[in-house]
């Protein structure tokens, strides 16, 4: 079997690092942006060099197709190329680099009975439009072109309009949907985005479940007054109310081992040194592998927001940005990936994913698995994000081994 080449993996990531560099640091390749499209073009041209056919669908997902010798459901792998604002070059990109190398290894060794699809999903990060995994949700039918018209970025532009601006055809979203009959399985390689693998000195992680996420946008509306002429007892300080809410989120989430709650964005108005803040917009992201606790904590925090607002004479409004349940990945795929790692004599652990991924939506259509590679100090969504090419290459070997096992009929 043709083994993965760490230098080729590093070479693809190096070429990708030339796209979307942000003057303020890191990389900004946002969903439905020109830089995201440029990254997808790099993906297509690279796999075309290995003899694959390529295309980009109406909603921006890009594909490479390695034909099989028989008309069978496809083996699929990939991830995403977009980033958060000033993010790193490895979140998502590692899974696409792995898919590219999987395509090369299989193409150069003559392919399989089954076709192999490698994919770069569009718009996985929720940083721009609030909702994550846009491309994979469109493929699976949980999002539609109408959904894209309801999602807006910080400038008020809809995801639908931004997709049109970069040459896509979101009105044709229905035509881009996958059929479950065409898929044999999906495997996503990704950086861990945490420190467990590094701390336990393991080469890889095989993921058994993916945490859910509920995202809320809140607005605290008080009164903007002169900071010198307004006594403390007369103030309706929106930022003070938002600060109480941030601490409430931290306090409640700390009570549960698997729960995290984050207020990740604050926008203060009028944002003046000499003015009591009149309005604060913020976001809440609650995650857990327990779906009941995820939703219950969100409701408790919304109650907290109302209580805090009442105590400070500040009005509070909220709207849901997205809600995604935790998912358990298929046991057969977990077993297959574990046995493949064992066969290749790799040190790995079985673990959950606190972060969401495209795999959490593909799981609804086909048997799905994930392989994690370590990232330095667990840093992610940051310019300091980094993963070594050697463990990525080992993850490639695991996926290739797993695909070969399925192709030989050992797993169904």
JOZIDA-V420187 format. One record per helix or strand. SS is the DSSP state (h for helix, s for strand). FROM is the first residue (numbers start at 0). LEN is the number of residues. Records with the same first field share a line. If there is no record, write none. Layout:
SS = FROM-LEN  FROM-LEN
This chain:
h = 5-11  33-15  92-16  133-7  144-4  158-7  169-7  179-3  195-5  231-3  237-16  290-21  330-13  358-4  375-3  388-19
s = 20-1  26-1  52-4  61-5  73-7  86-1  115-6  151-1  157-1  182-9  203-7  211-10  225-1  259-10  274-1  278-10  314-10  326-2  347-6  367-6
